[in-house]
Amino acid sequence: MREELIQEFSMRVTQASRSELVVIMYEIILKDMEYAKETFAKGDTATYEKELTHAGRFVNELMAALDYSIGLSYHLMSLYIFANKQLTAAKVQKQPELLDSVTDIFEKLLTGYQKVSE
């Protein structure tokens, strides 16, 4: 991820509520995938893999933070597992097009979560 984005996200995290942290994590995952695609197109597979690994860490954090006393958590877990598999496949197979479905999922989750948080 670009240095200026890291600084922006770091500042936001220090001031974020718990629900805002989820939004920030979704945004980081989306930015990581976007940057991964850009670097892959330039032939930089090392950075591509690094960005996808970073996105995967955030997906794992989201999975670990789920509260299973809430039924929605089981549905979110299914989405996160799928996203993690796609991130891994895109990295191993060097197929950035596999990220499109993950991007769609996190864009929808981000939009929905922002509406609920307002």
Secondary structure, DSSP 8 states (H G I E B T S, - for coil): --HHHHHHHHHHHHT--HHHHHHHHHHHHHHHHHHHHHHHHTT-HHHHHHHHHHHHHHHHHHHHT--TTSTHHHHHHHHHHHHHHHHHHHHHHT-GGGHHHHHHHHHHHHHHHHHHH-
